[in-house]
Amino acid sequence: MSTVIKEFSRFAHQYDKHNEIQARVAKRLVEKVPKKHYSSILDMGSGSGEVCKNVMHQGISFDLFSAFDSSENMLSLHPQNKNIKKICGNFNNEGFSTLLDQKTYDLILSSSALQWSENLDLTLSCMSALSKRLYAAIFTSNTFKTLHETANIDSPIYNAEELERSILKYYPNAHFELHRYTLYFDSTREMFRYIKKSGVSSGEKKLSFKETKRLMEKYPLDYLEFEVLFVEAKNV
């Protein structure tokens, strides 16, 4: 099991208390989707169901909603009804699409997940074969930018240019929008607790206890930075 899956599974029961930014991102993403009926929707990296909740809240109807996620613990929290199917699988595994219940979908949605693709070409190639329509929100390497600079470490996720370049290979008509968020904290201790329990750290253990303590003392801001690439793509 990868460190990403372990981290999200470990804190699944607390995730909804620590996913304020992810919730705002999912809402903004679904607001971009045309409000109509879709016969089938695939949510890649569905987590506990923030995208699905927004789809239903905003009046987008569907015959089938497939929630695909690598964590069974997260899927257990996902909304369920007769039109929702939960599928546990990892989009980093070649042939992951064989786990799905359909060969094609009207629409693919993905929020706060694709930054953890270990092979973007593999993931996007499979996705483009599954659907001509993609709406995605992907965190970029400018997330936690000041924190990474203060700690003198590199971000574990892709920058916006890398993401756009890869997406355009498979969705040449894609439209992109960068959006930045900030989340304020009363203390650096509270901030680091958020990082640990929200899952955004991916379970990376790059700093020792002493290094983490030093970072908490040196970090110059009272907020964390997030940068998200929103993607609207349709192959015609």
N, C-alpha and C positions, 0 to 999 in steps of 0.2 A: 504494500500500500504506500503510495507516495506521501511525502510530507504534507502536501496540500490537502489531500483527502483526510489524512489523520487529523489535521488541525480543524477542518470544518466539522468532522465527525465528533471530535472531542468536545467542542463548545456548541454543538447543535442546539442543545436545550436552552442556551443563553443567547443564541445568535440574534433573535428578534429584539433583544434589549440593547444590542450593540451595533445595529446595522443602519443607523440613521442615514448615512450618506448613501448606502446601497439602496435604501428605500426611496430616497429622493431621485436617484438615478433611474430606478425602475419606473417610477411614475412619469418622469420626463420622457423616457423612451417610449412607453406605451401611448403617451399623448401624441406622438408622431405617427402612429399607425392609423391608416384610414379606418374610420368607424363603419364597419360593415360585417357581413357574415363570411366566415371562412370555413370551408369544409374540414380542414385539418391544420393545426398549429403545432410546431415543435419548439419547445423551450430548451435550449442548450445550456446546461449548467443551471437548472431551475432552482436549486437550493430549496428553501422552505416555502417558496411559492409567491414571492413578491410580484413577479410579472403576472402570474395567473390572477392574483387578487385584483390587480389594476385592470387587466383585460375584462374581467367580469364587472368591475365597478364602473368602467367607462362604456359599458354597453356593447362591447365587441362580442358577437356570438360565434359559436363554433359547434361542429358536430363531434370533433375529436381534438382534445388538447393533450399532447404527449409531453410529460415532464421528465426530462433526461438529466440525471445527476449521478455523480460518483459516490455520494454518501447516502447510505440507507437511512442514517439518523436524520439527515436533512429532509429526505423524501417523506419520512414518517410525519413531518410537520406540515407537509404540503396539503392545500385544499384537495378534497376528493368529492367526486360525484360520478355518475354513470358515464359522463362524457370525458372524464379525465383519466388518463392512464399514466402510472408512474413506472419509469424504467431506470434501473440502476446500471450504470455503465460509465466508462471513462473515454472521453473524446480524444485522449492521447493514445489510445490503443488502435492499431491498424485494424480495420474491419469493424469498428464500433457500430457502423450503420446497420449491420446484420442483427443487432439487438432490437432495432426499432420495429414498430408494428406496421409501418408503411414504407414503400419505396420512394415515394415523393410526398411533399407537403405543400399546401398553399402558401405557407408562410413560416419562416424560422425567426424566432426571437431569441436574443441572448443578452443578459444584463449581468455585468460584473463577473464574468466567467472566462472569456476567451483570452484574457491576459495570462492565464495559466496554461495555455496550449504550449506543449513542449516542441511541437512541430506545426507551425502555422500552415505550411503548405498542405500537410496531410489533413488537418482539421478543415481548412477552408475548401479543399478539393472535394472532400466528402459532403460538406454542407452545400456547395454549389450544385452537386449532383442531386441533392435531396429537395432543393427548392430554388426557384428563380427569384424569390423575394426574401431579403434579409434586413431585419432591423436589429441593430446591436449597440450596446454601450460597453466600452472596454476601457479599463483603467490603464493609464500610461505611466511611463517611468518617472514623470514629474510628480506623481503621487509620493508624498513624504520627501519631496525634493530637499528641503532644508535639513531635515533629519538625516538623510543619507549624506549630505555634504558635511554636516557637523561630525558624523561618525566616520567620515572618509571611507564609505562603502558604496558599491554600485547597486542600483536598483535591480531586483531579480526579474523585472518584467520589461516588455518592449516599449520603445519610444514611439511617439505618434507617427513619425515618418516611416518606421519599419512596418507598423500596422497598416498604414494606408497603402504602401507599396505592395504588401502581400495581398490585401483585399482586392486591389485593382486587377490583380492577375486573374481572379475568378469572378469578380463582379465589376467589369470595366466601366459601368455607368454609375458607380457608387458616389454618393454625396457624403461629405464629412463635416462635422461640426465639433470643435473643441470647447469644452465647458469646464470651468474651474470651480471648486468648492473649498470652503474652509470650515473647520469644526473646532470650536473653542472649548477649552478645558480650564477648570479652576486650579489644577496643579499638574505638574509633569507626571506625577505618579498616576493620576487618573488617566492621563493621556496614554501612558504605556500600558495600563490595564486595558484600555480600549483596543489598542493595537493587538494585544494578545488574544482577547476574547472575540473580536470581530471577525477573525479569520484572514484579515488582509495581510498579515505577516507571512502567510503561507507556511508557517512552522519553521522558517529559516532560523537557525541558531548561529548567527554570524558573530555575535559579541559575547564575551564572557560576562560574568556577574559584575566584576569590577569595571569593565568597559561600559556596560549598560548604566551603572550608577554614575560614572563620569559623564556619559552622554546626557543623562537626566539633569545633571548639574550645569552642563554647558549649553543645552538647547536654548536658543535665543527667543523663541516664539511661545505664545500661549495658545497656539492653534496648530492643527495639522493641515497640510495642503493636499488636495486631491485634484487630479486632472483626468477627465474622461473624454474619450473619442466616441462621438455618436455617429453611427453609420446607417444610412438609408440606401439600400441597393436593390435594383431590379434588373434582371437580365431579360432583355426583350428581343 
